[in-house]
């Protein structure tokens, strides 16, 4: 993957322009629960409940949502009483997030800024940092993990979710989800960018984060229901603490 630069005077940004364009093209449908983002709407209550189960009440806490997209998780955390900042590099997605916030009345501070740049600006600022379904879309996931750690207060929580890398995840997350069940647009994921839990754990520890809990996420195509489970072979979430 190639990195994107804003101009010659600034360092390379840890993002793939093709990935940003891919999600930007779908931006207008972020908040349609029957669109390509239907899975995100379905898993959002599970993610929020798990975050609160680990970190406790979000009321009054400073929370950062890295790779916030159209703001589905950001708004949910803000509704729970958190003071939420959502960052992304896709202009169209951020525009949708801001417009939906105006419609819903849910206050979130959305910014277009690389997480590494924000880490230099606000070190140790947040009680909770979330980075969901993003690591598998960037050239240097370890850099994102380090920045998330830097942004977190001592004792604070950082939550990641991504895809395991093995034959089953290829079969389920790409062949099944994108081609058979059509839960996601074709080309959403690249198998080479999937991340094993051992790799994410190592990156977290290297950044000063201690993995505390890990859960899998499963989809039943018959009931069309998502559940959290102990099976981390495909989708998984990891809670870490600084």
Helices and strands as residue ranges (DSSP letters): H 17-25, G 27-29, H 38-55, E 62-66, H 72-79, E 83-88, H 91-104, E 109-112, H 115-121, E 126-132, G 135-137, H 141-151, E 152-163, H 167-169, I 170-180, G 191-193, H 197-206, E 210-220, E 225-229, E 235-241
